[in-house]
Amino acid sequence: MNNPTTPTPPSAAPKKERWKANWSQLWEEVVDTEICTGCSGCIVACPKNVLTLDDGWHPALHRDAWHESDPSTCTHGERGCTLCTRACPRFRAWEPQADIHLHGRQRNPDAPEEVAGIYKSLLLLNATDPNITRQGQDGGFVSALLIYCLERGYIDAALVSYVDDEWNARPGVAWTRDDVLRAAGSRYTYSSNLAAYAEAIEEGAEKIALVGMGCQSSVAPIMMERGVRKAGKRIALNIGLLCSKTFSEDFLDGLLLDRYGLERRDITRMDIKGVLQLQLREGINEENYLEVPLKECHAFTRLGCTTCPDFSAEHADISVGGIGGFDNRSLAVVRTDYGAQLIDEMVRAELLEMADAFADDPKAVKLLNILSKGSRKRWPVSVESGRPEEHAAPGLLPS
């Protein structure tokens, strides 16, 4: 008979299941069900360089990696490579895993203050350098932050997007202040900025900043949580952009040219403040300006954006957007200690002006929550949506 005072030995911890999912499962659950956003996480992680982005910003296998002419089966995956599924921020339980990596806990879906994700503070920020504010977007905070980190060696390079004279947005690498300012501004066609990762690494960058929408900013914490550390740890600064959707490049011709007679080269700047605002080159009209109702743009929404639940870029160090009552300030959602540290350093160096969003622009806070809640309702969690219920991540139901 056991002595009742003898402690019972603890049960053995359950053995962690080995991760076996490979490209076939990624194809079936993410690409073929059309919840893929084209973030490039799988391409960055692929050790065999057999993945690429097709014209629709979806990952695809190079033909020499197909098995028996089947694009859903990777020959390397059959031999045990799982890195593409480990890096995907739409595969299986991605949101709770990213939350746990960054914050040590999951977002509380019943807490109104966490509908936009877990954060430390909501701030209004703008650069103090007039050259940055003039060329940057919404006060130039992101540009100022990248320049500050580059000049102090916190990062070696930044993954950003550039536009050419035809307003084609493409991923690229910023190495200098001039590069950052050349990349400044918003685009509303998609640019998978992570796709520039290989270029940055080939040129010697070890500490990289990423500027991207929520689908892209979730990649680094997912990589770290799932063991893709070689790539994930190189993302030294993660800047997320508030984003409700992006448009296919067809909207530049199918809408702006066909309906408004605007050539791509006529556009000098884009913004969305309840309407699509277009700054135009001189001579187009008297104001060099045009407003386009957003309802006219909806038909050009990218397919991958229609199911995205993350308006507020929940898994960045700092999430940034131009919503609210100020055209010359950015709303910054500060999520990590590192993000808060950088902002504090810049404010003390008088490189930023800062205000509390709750006090100075409560409408921006309200709009952040409304748009975040609306985006959450997009995520498909039923069989009818094409995504098996057993693969739906907890914490993603509309709150």
PyMOL commands that set and color helices and strands:
alter all, ss='L'
color gray80, all
select helices_A, chain A and resi 23-31+41-45+63-65+75-78+83-87+94-103+112-114+130-135+141-151+177-183+193-202+214-217+219-226+229-232+250-260+264-266+294-296+298-300+303-305+337-348+357-360+362-376+383-385+389-391
alter helices_A, ss='H'
color red, helices_A
select strands_A, chain A and resi 51-53+59-61+66-67+70-74+121-127+157-163+169-174+208-213+235-241+267-272+275-280+289-293+318-321+330-334+352-356
alter strands_A, ss='S'
color yellow, strands_A
deselect
rebuild
show_as cartoon
